Amino acid sequence: MLEAQKIRSLFPVYGREAVRVQVRLELDRLRQWLVGRDADAPADESPPTENSLRVQIDALPQRAAAALAREHGAPLRRVLNATGVFLHTNLGRAALPLQVARAMPEFLDASCDLEMSLEKGRRANRNSRVEGLLRLLTGAESAVVVNNNAAALVLLLQHTSLGREVIVSRGELVEIGGSFRIPSILETAGTRLREVGTTNRTRIDDYAAAVSETTGALLKVHPSNYRISGFTEGTSPAELVALGQERGVPVLIDEGSGLLRCSDRPQLRDHDSLSKLVAAGVDAACGSGDKLVGGPQAGLIVGKSALVDAVKKHPLYRALRPNRGTLFALESVLRLHLAEEPLPIDRLWTPEDQLLARLEPLARAIDAEIVASDAFVGGGAAPEAPIAGHALAIEDSGSLLEALRTGPVPVVGFLRDGQLMLDLRTVDPQDDERVVAAVCDARERVAGAKR
């Protein structure tokens, strides 16, 4: 059994010894089944036959792999995201542009000039390239990059408000995926939360009344994946900046989604970009690199040099700084922004005629229907702003959805009204043939299981 190719392929993943032990366990279970002593077998199960034995032996590698994955964890796999949610946190958020992903190995399998000036032969700043690009893209006086947006916020809070109060609107004490809560972040950063206003209405006077000698910062948080509507009122960044300058208190904005410049997309038109926040005069704003930027996981901090340059010298920065793979990918994506090149997220807004031209041959190949379906930006950006379009629909009670998700090339779709939906706006067109092959393979496995 250990010489079988499907078993040998598990050696680099789990090690030969762990695989050998699991194969022995599977063989023991098979022997028990043969003599009718399998405790898990149904009481009315037919006696083993030569054919059923062959089926069990053929399935042994798959059972061994599944058991090893349950015990030790399955390896990371490439997944085709057909959910229509582009920034899908469970699926890794933004996909890197293909040209960036293809260029990465050259900078990872050898040394690179990460922190060295080749011209001067001396140590250099690892952040200098991305800092310069972020300044160009946002108009900020200074910029710095850490490993994610939560780290960026903690670093800013630690520097400005350690042991002091941070004033936040009650309507912005958000929780996003993974139990990321603003009050917990403030506590972790060693600051004290001072809530102002109400859940639905917070005015500038509420902030002004709360400012005291113990105030470290005024913090405004993007509401991320929810919206309060109806009888509401909020405070603009410009109002907070005026108050902060009057009282000598820094203004911090957790923009969250990493929108570098104002967008003309209807779903993002009202979202304050980092460049708009910088123009409003905030001391610092932070956002994610793997959301609307379309790059790797990173935390972007932009703002006034007096604050941002001091943050670079904070002892915590070294623990939060990104590695060379992140910096290379981020630099490459930022240069695409400067060149105004299209990014993968732009597929969400594919013109209807182009989308239908793409879907029609695929629908014929897998016997699917083309139906109206909304896509979403995801990642906490524009949660209630659907993007109209079309997707492929196949009759399914859930078995095909599962078979696609667990197949050799995992494809993640969603169920709607008894149909498997595949929204290809969140799939690279170069993967269309893989989607077709995956659907055909999944259908065969579902049919085989029914037989």
Contacts in CASP RR format, 6 or more apart in sequence:
PFRMAT RR
TARGET T0000
AUTHOR 0000-0000-0000
METHOD contacts of the structure
MODEL  1
MLEAQKIRSLFPVYGREAVRVQVRLELDRLRQWLVGRDADAPADESPPTE
NSLRVQIDALPQRAAAALAREHGAPLRRVLNATGVFLHTNLGRAALPLQV
ARAMPEFLDASCDLEMSLEKGRRANRNSRVEGLLRLLTGAESAVVVNNNA
AALVLLLQHTSLGREVIVSRGELVEIGGSFRIPSILETAGTRLREVGTTN
RTRIDDYAAAVSETTGALLKVHPSNYRISGFTEGTSPAELVALGQERGVP
VLIDEGSGLLRCSDRPQLRDHDSLSKLVAAGVDAACGSGDKLVGGPQAGL
IVGKSALVDAVKKHPLYRALRPNRGTLFALESVLRLHLAEEPLPIDRLWT
PEDQLLARLEPLARAIDAEIVASDAFVGGGAAPEAPIAGHALAIEDSGSL
LEALRTGPVPVVGFLRDGQLMLDLRTVDPQDDERVVAAVCDARERVAGAK
R
1 7 0 8 1.000
1 23 0 8 1.000
1 27 0 8 1.000
1 60 0 8 1.000
2 8 0 8 1.000
2 16 0 8 1.000
2 19 0 8 1.000
2 20 0 8 1.000
2 23 0 8 1.000
4 61 0 8 1.000
6 61 0 8 1.000
6 62 0 8 1.000
6 65 0 8 1.000
7 19 0 8 1.000
7 23 0 8 1.000
7 61 0 8 1.000
7 64 0 8 1.000
10 19 0 8 1.000
10 61 0 8 1.000
10 64 0 8 1.000
10 65 0 8 1.000
10 68 0 8 1.000
11 19 0 8 1.000
13 68 0 8 1.000
13 75 0 8 1.000
14 68 0 8 1.000
14 72 0 8 1.000
18 68 0 8 1.000
18 72 0 8 1.000
19 64 0 8 1.000
19 68 0 8 1.000
22 64 0 8 1.000
22 67 0 8 1.000
22 68 0 8 1.000
23 60 0 8 1.000
23 64 0 8 1.000
25 67 0 8 1.000
26 60 0 8 1.000
26 63 0 8 1.000
26 64 0 8 1.000
26 67 0 8 1.000
27 60 0 8 1.000
29 38 0 8 1.000
30 56 0 8 1.000
30 57 0 8 1.000
30 60 0 8 1.000
32 38 0 8 1.000
32 39 0 8 1.000
33 41 0 8 1.000
33 48 0 8 1.000
33 56 0 8 1.000
34 48 0 8 1.000
34 53 0 8 1.000
36 48 0 8 1.000
46 52 0 8 1.000
48 56 0 8 1.000
77 410 0 8 1.000
78 409 0 8 1.000
78 410 0 8 1.000
79 91 0 8 1.000
79 410 0 8 1.000
79 411 0 8 1.000
79 412 0 8 1.000
80 409 0 8 1.000
80 410 0 8 1.000
80 411 0 8 1.000
80 412 0 8 1.000
80 427 0 8 1.000
80 431 0 8 1.000
80 434 0 8 1.000
80 435 0 8 1.000
80 438 0 8 1.000
81 88 0 8 1.000
81 91 0 8 1.000
81 95 0 8 1.000
81 412 0 8 1.000
81 426 0 8 1.000
81 427 0 8 1.000
82 391 0 8 1.000
82 411 0 8 1.000
82 412 0 8 1.000
82 413 0 8 1.000
82 421 0 8 1.000
82 422 0 8 1.000
82 423 0 8 1.000
82 424 0 8 1.000
82 426 0 8 1.000
82 427 0 8 1.000
82 435 0 8 1.000
83 91 0 8 1.000
83 412 0 8 1.000
83 413 0 8 1.000
83 414 0 8 1.000
83 423 0 8 1.000
83 426 0 8 1.000
84 348 0 8 1.000
84 373 0 8 1.000
84 375 0 8 1.000
84 376 0 8 1.000
84 391 0 8 1.000
84 414 0 8 1.000
84 423 0 8 1.000
84 425 0 8 1.000
84 426 0 8 1.000
85 375 0 8 1.000
85 376 0 8 1.000
85 377 0 8 1.000
85 378 0 8 1.000
85 379 0 8 1.000
85 426 0 8 1.000
86 94 0 8 1.000
86 344 0 8 1.000
86 345 0 8 1.000
86 347 0 8 1.000
86 348 0 8 1.000
86 375 0 8 1.000
86 376 0 8 1.000
86 377 0 8 1.000
86 378 0 8 1.000
86 425 0 8 1.000
86 426 0 8 1.000
87 93 0 8 1.000
87 94 0 8 1.000
87 290 0 8 1.000
87 291 0 8 1.000
87 292 0 8 1.000
87 345 0 8 1.000
87 377 0 8 1.000
87 378 0 8 1.000
87 379 0 8 1.000
87 380 0 8 1.000
87 381 0 8 1.000
88 378 0 8 1.000
88 379 0 8 1.000
88 426 0 8 1.000
89 177 0 8 1.000
89 379 0 8 1.000
91 412 0 8 1.000
92 290 0 8 1.000
93 288 0 8 1.000
93 290 0 8 1.000
93 291 0 8 1.000
93 297 0 8 1.000
93 379 0 8 1.000
94 289 0 8 1.000
94 290 0 8 1.000
94 291 0 8 1.000
94 292 0 8 1.000
94 293 0 8 1.000
94 294 0 8 1.000
94 295 0 8 1.000
94 344 0 8 1.000
94 345 0 8 1.000
95 294 0 8 1.000
95 344 0 8 1.000
95 428 0 8 1.000
96 104 0 8 1.000
96 294 0 8 1.000
96 295 0 8 1.000
96 296 0 8 1.000
96 329 0 8 1.000
96 333 0 8 1.000
96 344 0 8 1.000
97 294 0 8 1.000
97 332 0 8 1.000
97 333 0 8 1.000
97 336 0 8 1.000
97 341 0 8 1.000
97 343 0 8 1.000
97 344 0 8 1.000
98 344 0 8 1.000
98 428 0 8 1.000
98 430 0 8 1.000
99 332 0 8 1.000
100 295 0 8 1.000
100 329 0 8 1.000
100 332 0 8 1.000
100 333 0 8 1.000
100 336 0 8 1.000
103 328 0 8 1.000
103 332 0 8 1.000
104 325 0 8 1.000
104 328 0 8 1.000
104 329 0 8 1.000
107 324 0 8 1.000
107 325 0 8 1.000
107 328 0 8 1.000
108 324 0 8 1.000
108 325 0 8 1.000
108 328 0 8 1.000
112 324 0 8 1.000
112 328 0 8 1.000
113 124 0 8 1.000
114 126 0 8 1.000
114 324 0 8 1.000
114 327 0 8 1.000
115 123 0 8 1.000
115 124 0 8 1.000
115 125 0 8 1.000
115 126 0 8 1.000
116 122 0 8 1.000
116 123 0 8 1.000
116 124 0 8 1.000
117 123 0 8 1.000
117 124 0 8 1.000
125 131 0 8 1.000
126 321 0 8 1.000
126 324 0 8 1.000
126 327 0 8 1.000
127 144 0 8 1.000
127 145 0 8 1.000
127 312 0 8 1.000
127 321 0 8 1.000
127 327 0 8 1.000
129 327 0 8 1.000
129 331 0 8 1.000
130 143 0 8 1.000
130 145 0 8 1.000
130 327 0 8 1.000
130 330 0 8 1.000
130 331 0 8 1.000
130 334 0 8 1.000
131 142 0 8 1.000
131 143 0 8 1.000
131 144 0 8 1.000
131 145 0 8 1.000
132 143 0 8 1.000
133 331 0 8 1.000
133 334 0 8 1.000
133 335 0 8 1.000
133 338 0 8 1.000
134 140 0 8 1.000
134 143 0 8 1.000
134 145 0 8 1.000
134 260 0 8 1.000
134 300 0 8 1.000
134 302 0 8 1.000
134 334 0 8 1.000
135 141 0 8 1.000
135 142 0 8 1.000
135 143 0 8 1.000
135 302 0 8 1.000
136 338 0 8 1.000
137 260 0 8 1.000
137 261 0 8 1.000
137 274 0 8 1.000
137 275 0 8 1.000
137 334 0 8 1.000
137 337 0 8 1.000
137 338 0 8 1.000
138 260 0 8 1.000
138 261 0 8 1.000
138 273 0 8 1.000
138 274 0 8 1.000
138 275 0 8 1.000
138 278 0 8 1.000
138 302 0 8 1.000
138 303 0 8 1.000
139 275 0 8 1.000
139 278 0 8 1.000
139 279 0 8 1.000
139 302 0 8 1.000
140 274 0 8 1.000
140 278 0 8 1.000
140 302 0 8 1.000
140 303 0 8 1.000
140 304 0 8 1.000
140 308 0 8 1.000
141 303 0 8 1.000
141 304 0 8 1.000
141 305 0 8 1.000
141 308 0 8 1.000
142 302 0 8 1.000
142 303 0 8 1.000
142 304 0 8 1.000
142 305 0 8 1.000
142 308 0 8 1.000
142 309 0 8 1.000
143 300 0 8 1.000
143 301 0 8 1.000
143 302 0 8 1.000
143 303 0 8 1.000
143 308 0 8 1.000
144 301 0 8 1.000
144 308 0 8 1.000
144 311 0 8 1.000
144 312 0 8 1.000
144 317 0 8 1.000
145 298 0 8 1.000
145 299 0 8 1.000
145 300 0 8 1.000
145 301 0 8 1.000
145 321 0 8 1.000
145 322 0 8 1.000
145 326 0 8 1.000
145 327 0 8 1.000
145 330 0 8 1.000
146 152 0 8 1.000
146 155 0 8 1.000
146 298 0 8 1.000
146 299 0 8 1.000
146 301 0 8 1.000
146 317 0 8 1.000
146 320 0 8 1.000
146 321 0 8 1.000
146 322 0 8 1.000
147 297 0 8 1.000
147 298 0 8 1.000
147 299 0 8 1.000
147 320 0 8 1.000
147 321 0 8 1.000
147 322 0 8 1.000
147 326 0 8 1.000
148 288 0 8 1.000
148 297 0 8 1.000
148 298 0 8 1.000
148 299 0 8 1.000
149 254 0 8 1.000
149 256 0 8 1.000
149 258 0 8 1.000
149 286 0 8 1.000
149 287 0 8 1.000
149 288 0 8 1.000
149 289 0 8 1.000
149 299 0 8 1.000
149 300 0 8 1.000
150 180 0 8 1.000
150 185 0 8 1.000
151 299 0 8 1.000
151 320 0 8 1.000
152 286 0 8 1.000
152 287 0 8 1.000
152 299 0 8 1.000
152 300 0 8 1.000
152 301 0 8 1.000
153 185 0 8 1.000
153 189 0 8 1.000
153 252 0 8 1.000
153 254 0 8 1.000
153 286 0 8 1.000
154 185 0 8 1.000
154 188 0 8 1.000
154 189 0 8 1.000
154 316 0 8 1.000
154 320 0 8 1.000
155 301 0 8 1.000
155 311 0 8 1.000
155 314 0 8 1.000
155 316 0 8 1.000
155 317 0 8 1.000
155 320 0 8 1.000
156 217 0 8 1.000
156 252 0 8 1.000
156 284 0 8 1.000
156 286 0 8 1.000
156 301 0 8 1.000
156 307 0 8 1.000
156 311 0 8 1.000
157 166 0 8 1.000
157 185 0 8 1.000
157 186 0 8 1.000
157 189 0 8 1.000
157 190 0 8 1.000
157 191 0 8 1.000
157 217 0 8 1.000
157 219 0 8 1.000
157 252 0 8 1.000
158 189 0 8 1.000
158 190 0 8 1.000
158 191 0 8 1.000
158 314 0 8 1.000
158 316 0 8 1.000
159 307 0 8 1.000
159 310 0 8 1.000
159 311 0 8 1.000
159 314 0 8 1.000
160 216 0 8 1.000
160 217 0 8 1.000
160 250 0 8 1.000
160 252 0 8 1.000
160 307 0 8 1.000
161 189 0 8 1.000
161 190 0 8 1.000
161 191 0 8 1.000
161 216 0 8 1.000
161 217 0 8 1.000
162 189 0 8 1.000
162 190 0 8 1.000
162 191 0 8 1.000
163 190 0 8 1.000
163 191 0 8 1.000
163 192 0 8 1.000
164 191 0 8 1.000
164 192 0 8 1.000
164 214 0 8 1.000
164 215 0 8 1.000
164 216 0 8 1.000
164 217 0 8 1.000
165 191 0 8 1.000
165 192 0 8 1.000
165 193 0 8 1.000
165 194 0 8 1.000
165 210 0 8 1.000
165 212 0 8 1.000
165 214 0 8 1.000
165 215 0 8 1.000
165 216 0 8 1.000
166 186 0 8 1.000
166 191 0 8 1.000
166 192 0 8 1.000
166 193 0 8 1.000
166 194 0 8 1.000
166 215 0 8 1.000
166 216 0 8 1.000
166 217 0 8 1.000
166 218 0 8 1.000
166 219 0 8 1.000
167 194 0 8 1.000
167 196 0 8 1.000
167 207 0 8 1.000
167 210 0 8 1.000
167 211 0 8 1.000
167 215 0 8 1.000
167 217 0 8 1.000
167 218 0 8 1.000
167 219 0 8 1.000
168 182 0 8 1.000
168 186 0 8 1.000
168 193 0 8 1.000
168 194 0 8 1.000
168 195 0 8 1.000
168 196 0 8 1.000
168 219 0 8 1.000
168 220 0 8 1.000
168 221 0 8 1.000
169 195 0 8 1.000
169 196 0 8 1.000
169 197 0 8 1.000
169 202 0 8 1.000
169 206 0 8 1.000
169 220 0 8 1.000
169 221 0 8 1.000
169 234 0 8 1.000
169 235 0 8 1.000
170 195 0 8 1.000
170 196 0 8 1.000
170 197 0 8 1.000
170 198 0 8 1.000
170 199 0 8 1.000
170 202 0 8 1.000
171 197 0 8 1.000
171 198 0 8 1.000
171 199 0 8 1.000
171 200 0 8 1.000
171 202 0 8 1.000
171 223 0 8 1.000
171 228 0 8 1.000
172 182 0 8 1.000
172 202 0 8 1.000
172 219 0 8 1.000
172 220 0 8 1.000
172 221 0 8 1.000
172 222 0 8 1.000
172 223 0 8 1.000
173 181 0 8 1.000
173 182 0 8 1.000
173 183 0 8 1.000
173 193 0 8 1.000
173 195 0 8 1.000
173 221 0 8 1.000
174 181 0 8 1.000
174 182 0 8 1.000
174 221 0 8 1.000
174 223 0 8 1.000
174 224 0 8 1.000
174 225 0 8 1.000
174 226 0 8 1.000
175 181 0 8 1.000
175 182 0 8 1.000
176 224 0 8 1.000
176 225 0 8 1.000
176 380 0 8 1.000
177 225 0 8 1.000
182 221 0 8 1.000
182 254 0 8 1.000
183 193 0 8 1.000
186 192 0 8 1.000
186 193 0 8 1.000
187 193 0 8 1.000
191 216 0 8 1.000
192 214 0 8 1.000
194 210 0 8 1.000
194 215 0 8 1.000
196 202 0 8 1.000
196 206 0 8 1.000
196 207 0 8 1.000
196 209 0 8 1.000
196 210 0 8 1.000
197 203 0 8 1.000
197 206 0 8 1.000
199 228 0 8 1.000
200 228 0 8 1.000
200 230 0 8 1.000
200 231 0 8 1.000
200 232 0 8 1.000
200 233 0 8 1.000
201 231 0 8 1.000
201 232 0 8 1.000
201 233 0 8 1.000
201 234 0 8 1.000
202 233 0 8 1.000
202 234 0 8 1.000
202 235 0 8 1.000
203 233 0 8 1.000
203 234 0 8 1.000
203 235 0 8 1.000
204 235 0 8 1.000
204 239 0 8 1.000
204 240 0 8 1.000
204 243 0 8 1.000
206 235 0 8 1.000
207 218 0 8 1.000
207 235 0 8 1.000
207 240 0 8 1.000
207 243 0 8 1.000
208 243 0 8 1.000
208 247 0 8 1.000
211 218 0 8 1.000
211 243 0 8 1.000
211 244 0 8 1.000
211 247 0 8 1.000
211 249 0 8 1.000
215 247 0 8 1.000
215 249 0 8 1.000
216 249 0 8 1.000
216 250 0 8 1.000
217 249 0 8 1.000
217 250 0 8 1.000
217 251 0 8 1.000
217 252 0 8 1.000
218 240 0 8 1.000
218 243 0 8 1.000
218 244 0 8 1.000
218 249 0 8 1.000
218 250 0 8 1.000
218 251 0 8 1.000
218 252 0 8 1.000
219 252 0 8 1.000
219 253 0 8 1.000
219 254 0 8 1.000
220 235 0 8 1.000
220 237 0 8 1.000
220 240 0 8 1.000
220 251 0 8 1.000
220 252 0 8 1.000
220 253 0 8 1.000
220 254 0 8 1.000
221 253 0 8 1.000
221 254 0 8 1.000
222 253 0 8 1.000
222 254 0 8 1.000
222 255 0 8 1.000
222 256 0 8 1.000
222 257 0 8 1.000
222 271 0 8 1.000
222 272 0 8 1.000
224 256 0 8 1.000
224 257 0 8 1.000
224 379 0 8 1.000
224 380 0 8 1.000
224 383 0 8 1.000
225 378 0 8 1.000
225 379 0 8 1.000
225 380 0 8 1.000
225 383 0 8 1.000
226 383 0 8 1.000
227 383 0 8 1.000
227 384 0 8 1.000
236 280 0 8 1.000
237 251 0 8 1.000
237 253 0 8 1.000
237 272 0 8 1.000
237 277 0 8 1.000
237 280 0 8 1.000
237 281 0 8 1.000
237 282 0 8 1.000
238 280 0 8 1.000
238 281 0 8 1.000
240 251 0 8 1.000
240 282 0 8 1.000
241 251 0 8 1.000
241 280 0 8 1.000
241 281 0 8 1.000
241 282 0 8 1.000
243 249 0 8 1.000
243 251 0 8 1.000
244 250 0 8 1.000
244 251 0 8 1.000
250 283 0 8 1.000
250 284 0 8 1.000
250 307 0 8 1.000
251 281 0 8 1.000
251 282 0 8 1.000
251 283 0 8 1.000
252 282 0 8 1.000
252 283 0 8 1.000
252 284 0 8 1.000
252 285 0 8 1.000
252 286 0 8 1.000
253 272 0 8 1.000
253 277 0 8 1.000
253 282 0 8 1.000
253 284 0 8 1.000
253 285 0 8 1.000
253 286 0 8 1.000
254 285 0 8 1.000
254 286 0 8 1.000
254 287 0 8 1.000
255 272 0 8 1.000
255 273 0 8 1.000
255 274 0 8 1.000
255 277 0 8 1.000
255 285 0 8 1.000
255 286 0 8 1.000
255 287 0 8 1.000
256 286 0 8 1.000
256 287 0 8 1.000
256 288 0 8 1.000
256 291 0 8 1.000
257 271 0 8 1.000
257 287 0 8 1.000
257 288 0 8 1.000
257 291 0 8 1.000
257 292 0 8 1.000
257 379 0 8 1.000
257 380 0 8 1.000
257 381 0 8 1.000
258 273 0 8 1.000
258 274 0 8 1.000
258 287 0 8 1.000
258 288 0 8 1.000
258 289 0 8 1.000
258 291 0 8 1.000
258 292 0 8 1.000
258 293 0 8 1.000
258 300 0 8 1.000
259 268 0 8 1.000
259 271 0 8 1.000
259 272 0 8 1.000
259 273 0 8 1.000
259 274 0 8 1.000
259 292 0 8 1.000
259 381 0 8 1.000
260 273 0 8 1.000
260 274 0 8 1.000
260 275 0 8 1.000
260 292 0 8 1.000
260 293 0 8 1.000
260 337 0 8 1.000
261 273 0 8 1.000
261 274 0 8 1.000
261 275 0 8 1.000
261 337 0 8 1.000
262 269 0 8 1.000
262 273 0 8 1.000
262 275 0 8 1.000
262 276 0 8 1.000
263 269 0 8 1.000
263 271 0 8 1.000
263 273 0 8 1.000
265 349 0 8 1.000
266 385 0 8 1.000
267 377 0 8 1.000
267 381 0 8 1.000
267 382 0 8 1.000
267 385 0 8 1.000
267 386 0 8 1.000
267 387 0 8 1.000
268 292 0 8 1.000
268 377 0 8 1.000
268 381 0 8 1.000
268 382 0 8 1.000
268 385 0 8 1.000
271 381 0 8 1.000
271 382 0 8 1.000
274 285 0 8 1.000
274 287 0 8 1.000
274 300 0 8 1.000
274 302 0 8 1.000
277 285 0 8 1.000
278 285 0 8 1.000
278 302 0 8 1.000
278 303 0 8 1.000
281 304 0 8 1.000
282 303 0 8 1.000
283 303 0 8 1.000
283 304 0 8 1.000
283 306 0 8 1.000
283 307 0 8 1.000
284 301 0 8 1.000
284 302 0 8 1.000
284 303 0 8 1.000
284 304 0 8 1.000
284 307 0 8 1.000
284 308 0 8 1.000
284 311 0 8 1.000
285 301 0 8 1.000
285 302 0 8 1.000
285 303 0 8 1.000
286 299 0 8 1.000
286 300 0 8 1.000
286 301 0 8 1.000
286 302 0 8 1.000
287 299 0 8 1.000
287 300 0 8 1.000
287 301 0 8 1.000
288 297 0 8 1.000
288 298 0 8 1.000
288 299 0 8 1.000
288 300 0 8 1.000
289 295 0 8 1.000
289 296 0 8 1.000
289 297 0 8 1.000
289 298 0 8 1.000
289 299 0 8 1.000
289 300 0 8 1.000
289 330 0 8 1.000
290 296 0 8 1.000
290 297 0 8 1.000
290 298 0 8 1.000
291 379 0 8 1.000
291 380 0 8 1.000
291 381 0 8 1.000
292 345 0 8 1.000
292 377 0 8 1.000
292 381 0 8 1.000
293 300 0 8 1.000
293 330 0 8 1.000
293 333 0 8 1.000
293 334 0 8 1.000
293 337 0 8 1.000
294 333 0 8 1.000
294 343 0 8 1.000
294 344 0 8 1.000
294 345 0 8 1.000
295 329 0 8 1.000
295 330 0 8 1.000
295 333 0 8 1.000
296 322 0 8 1.000
296 325 0 8 1.000
296 326 0 8 1.000
296 329 0 8 1.000
296 330 0 8 1.000
296 333 0 8 1.000
297 326 0 8 1.000
298 322 0 8 1.000
298 326 0 8 1.000
298 330 0 8 1.000
301 308 0 8 1.000
301 311 0 8 1.000
302 308 0 8 1.000
311 317 0 8 1.000
322 330 0 8 1.000
333 343 0 8 1.000
336 343 0 8 1.000
337 343 0 8 1.000
344 428 0 8 1.000
345 377 0 8 1.000
347 425 0 8 1.000
347 426 0 8 1.000
347 428 0 8 1.000
348 375 0 8 1.000
348 377 0 8 1.000
348 387 0 8 1.000
348 425 0 8 1.000
348 426 0 8 1.000
349 387 0 8 1.000
350 358 0 8 1.000
350 425 0 8 1.000
352 389 0 8 1.000
352 390 0 8 1.000
355 389 0 8 1.000
355 390 0 8 1.000
355 425 0 8 1.000
356 370 0 8 1.000
356 390 0 8 1.000
358 424 0 8 1.000
358 429 0 8 1.000
358 432 0 8 1.000
359 370 0 8 1.000
359 390 0 8 1.000
359 391 0 8 1.000
359 392 0 8 1.000
359 424 0 8 1.000
360 370 0 8 1.000
362 368 0 8 1.000
362 392 0 8 1.000
362 424 0 8 1.000
362 432 0 8 1.000
362 435 0 8 1.000
362 436 0 8 1.000
363 369 0 8 1.000
363 370 0 8 1.000
363 392 0 8 1.000
365 436 0 8 1.000
366 392 0 8 1.000
366 394 0 8 1.000
366 436 0 8 1.000
366 439 0 8 1.000
366 440 0 8 1.000
367 394 0 8 1.000
368 392 0 8 1.000
368 393 0 8 1.000
368 394 0 8 1.000
368 422 0 8 1.000
368 439 0 8 1.000
369 392 0 8 1.000
369 393 0 8 1.000
369 394 0 8 1.000
369 419 0 8 1.000
370 390 0 8 1.000
370 391 0 8 1.000
370 392 0 8 1.000
370 393 0 8 1.000
371 390 0 8 1.000
371 391 0 8 1.000
371 392 0 8 1.000
371 393 0 8 1.000
371 419 0 8 1.000
371 421 0 8 1.000
372 388 0 8 1.000
372 389 0 8 1.000
372 390 0 8 1.000
373 389 0 8 1.000
373 390 0 8 1.000
373 391 0 8 1.000
373 393 0 8 1.000
373 416 0 8 1.000
373 421 0 8 1.000
373 423 0 8 1.000
374 386 0 8 1.000
374 387 0 8 1.000
374 388 0 8 1.000
374 389 0 8 1.000
375 386 0 8 1.000
375 387 0 8 1.000
375 389 0 8 1.000
375 423 0 8 1.000
375 425 0 8 1.000
375 426 0 8 1.000
376 382 0 8 1.000
376 383 0 8 1.000
376 385 0 8 1.000
376 386 0 8 1.000
376 387 0 8 1.000
377 385 0 8 1.000
377 387 0 8 1.000
387 425 0 8 1.000
389 425 0 8 1.000
391 421 0 8 1.000
391 422 0 8 1.000
391 423 0 8 1.000
391 424 0 8 1.000
391 425 0 8 1.000
392 421 0 8 1.000
392 422 0 8 1.000
392 423 0 8 1.000
392 424 0 8 1.000
393 416 0 8 1.000
393 419 0 8 1.000
393 420 0 8 1.000
393 421 0 8 1.000
393 422 0 8 1.000
394 400 0 8 1.000
394 419 0 8 1.000
394 420 0 8 1.000
394 422 0 8 1.000
394 439 0 8 1.000
395 418 0 8 1.000
395 419 0 8 1.000
395 420 0 8 1.000
396 415 0 8 1.000
396 418 0 8 1.000
396 419 0 8 1.000
396 420 0 8 1.000
397 418 0 8 1.000
398 415 0 8 1.000
398 420 0 8 1.000
399 446 0 8 1.000
399 449 0 8 1.000
400 420 0 8 1.000
400 439 0 8 1.000
400 442 0 8 1.000
400 443 0 8 1.000
400 446 0 8 1.000
401 413 0 8 1.000
401 414 0 8 1.000
401 415 0 8 1.000
401 420 0 8 1.000
403 442 0 8 1.000
403 443 0 8 1.000
403 445 0 8 1.000
403 446 0 8 1.000
404 410 0 8 1.000
404 411 0 8 1.000
404 412 0 8 1.000
404 413 0 8 1.000
404 420 0 8 1.000
404 438 0 8 1.000
404 439 0 8 1.000
404 442 0 8 1.000
405 411 0 8 1.000
405 412 0 8 1.000
405 413 0 8 1.000
407 438 0 8 1.000
407 441 0 8 1.000
407 442 0 8 1.000
407 445 0 8 1.000
408 438 0 8 1.000
408 441 0 8 1.000
409 434 0 8 1.000
409 437 0 8 1.000
409 438 0 8 1.000
409 441 0 8 1.000
410 438 0 8 1.000
411 422 0 8 1.000
411 434 0 8 1.000
411 435 0 8 1.000
411 438 0 8 1.000
411 439 0 8 1.000
411 442 0 8 1.000
413 420 0 8 1.000
413 421 0 8 1.000
413 422 0 8 1.000
413 423 0 8 1.000
414 420 0 8 1.000
414 421 0 8 1.000
415 421 0 8 1.000
422 435 0 8 1.000
422 439 0 8 1.000
424 432 0 8 1.000
424 435 0 8 1.000
427 435 0 8 1.000
END
